[in-house]
Amino acid sequence: MTAFPNRQMKFWEVISSFETEIVRSVLGSPNWRDGYWQHLLNFDVLVDSQCRDMLDQLVPLELTREICQRSSRKFVLWPCASNLREDLPHSYGYKEQANLPKLTILEVHDRYGPAIIQEIREYGSAYVA
């Protein structure tokens, strides 16, 4: 099994991976407004027209870090399987993972790269080395 590559997020992954309120707040801030706000407002149009140049644009690590700093999401690393998954109470396997150490979303971002957050959101877990 190959470990998930440490890489930046694409714009569409940012929209898909994080809580809408946090994304809107960060992208609407003075630091990011000029580069991303209009794209956020027109996201459905970008998707419908498959505007790949914008949707697949890599966003700066500072942007995804700022989003992660505002999120309270936690993750669990299953040490025996090197499997990283979101810590979701009442989900399948939650009882087994309750005593495992938790990682904040910012720790996951910095340790494994922000794109893994989307991978976990889409598939439920990701293999990490």
N, C-alpha and C positions, 0 to 999 in steps of 0.2 A: 504494500500500500504506500502510495506517495503522499508525503506531507503537503498540506496546502501551502502555496507560495506566499511569501510575505510581499504584499503589493498595496499600492494606493487604491482608493475607490474611484470608480467612474461616477459621473454625476447621477445617472439613473440609480446606482446602488445606494447613494446617499439618501435619495428620496424613498427608496424601498426599505431601507434598513433601520431607520431611526423614527422615533416618535414625531409625528407631524408638527406638534406645537414647538418642539425643540428646534427642528429644522427651520421652521418659519422664523423663529426668534433669531437664530444665528444668521441665516441668510439675509434677514432684514436688517441686521446690524451694520453700522458704518463700515466695518472692515470688509464685509463681503457683499454688500448691497449692489454695488456697481457691476460686479462680475456675475452674480447668480440670481438676483431677485426676479428679474423679468423671466428668466428661464424657469424658475419655480412657478410663477404665475401662469406660464404658458406650457406647463409640463404635459398636459393632455394633448395639446397640439403637436408638441415635439414627438410624443409617442405615436400619435396617429399618422404623422408624416414620416416617421422613422428617420428623424434628423440625427443620424448617427454621429456626426461631428460634434454635436453638443451632448447628446446622451452618453457617449463613450469618452467624453473628455475627462482626463484624470484631474481630480481636485487636490489641492494642497493638503499635506498632512496636518498643517495647522488648523485647517477648517474642520476636518473630521475629529481632531483632538478636542477642539472647542465644543463640538456637539457631544462628544463622549463625556466631557467634564460636567455637562448639565444633565446627564442621564443617570438614573439609579439602577439600571439593569446590571445583573450579576451573571456570572458564568461559572461552570464547574468543569474541572479537568479530571477525567477518570484516569488515574495514573497507570493502571495496568493495561489500558488500551490506547493511551495517548489520544483520547477522544474528548474533544471540547464541545460542550453543549450549554445552552442557556439554562440558568437556574430558575425553573418555573414551578412554583408550588402547585400541587395537585396534578402534575403531569406524570406520565408513565415513567416509572423509575425514580420518582422524587424521594421516596422513602429511603432507597439505597444510596442516593447522593446527598442526603441531608447532613451527614457528618463529614463530607469531603470539604476541603478548603474552597472558598469562593474567590473568584477574581472579579474585580469591577470591570465594566466595559472599557474604561480607560486603560487598565492593565492589559486587557486582551488586545486592544488597539496597539499599544506600544510594544508588546511582546511578540505578537503574531502578524501585525499589520491590519489595517482597517478592513480590507476586503474580506477577511475571514468572517466578519460580523454578518455580511450578506449571505455568505455560504451557509452559516449556521441557521440564519433566518429561513433560507430556502429549503435546506435539506434536514434540518434538525440537529446536526452535529457536523464536526469536521475533524479529520485526523491531523494531528500536529506532531512534530518530531520532538 
